[in-house]
Amino acid sequence: MVAAHMSATYTAVLTAREGEVLWEDPSFLPHGFDGHVVAGEAGGQEPPEGRAVTDGSTQWRLPDAPRDFTEWGPAEPVNGTEATDEAFFVIQAGMPREYDPRDPDFAERTLLLRVSDGEQILELGGPDSRSLPCSHDGQGTFVCQTPYGEEVIAYDDRSGEELWRLPDETAGRISLRVTAVRHGAVYGSTDNGALILDARTGQDRVTDLPLAPLDVGPGFGLVIAPTTAYVYLHPATG
């Protein structure tokens, strides 16, 4: 178990059963955890590195700045499923070292990295990439969206190939606000109601979903009531 206090950086790694402290570091800011390695930054100012869960020893460390970019920026974990053997995080990479400011596609980039070894899986670009939250469905697909759901993009988690994106003007399809991603399904809502998409194709799977869950587990979905902020557990029906 990894416990972190974000307002004043402090991280401790404990065993889940006994609560034994395996190691602690008041300067380490974690970004992701896969059961074996904790990825993060020392003091939030150093390059990302991976530390062993057992003793805090350094397993990998990235260069002082990302290749082809100016600096490492803020990072956040990629939402995942119950699988603990593979995890990812996204981190801002600053400006490209060589760029043309007149280029309409010019923007800072966000990189998606693997926790176990720090390997770059994807490079995400565009004007909203600085705050591009991503989720992994546990079956080979990353689903990323702009902060307010203006655009949703899915990628293969091995090749980095873009699988689909919404909105799709050619097909006459609008985007959605993604609320959860799990086991090949993308849950979300539009102004027309809640729905489920296929994570690999982006095609409609269920278009009459009564609620858009914020989290999905085996046989249930969690929903927060917008007026009361109460959390409700709903059983799955299929």
Secondary structure, DSSP 8 states (H G I E B T S, - for coil): -EEEETTTTEEEEE-TTT--EEEEETTEEEEEE-SSEEEEEETTTS--EEEETTT--EEEE--SS-TTBS----EEE-B--S--S--EEEEE--SBSS--TT-TT----EEEEETTT--EEEEE-STTGGG--EEE-SSSEEEEE-TTSS-EEEEETTT--EEEEE-BTTTTB---EEEEEETTEEEEEETTEEEEEETTT--EEEEEES---SEEETTEEEEE-TTT--EEEEE---
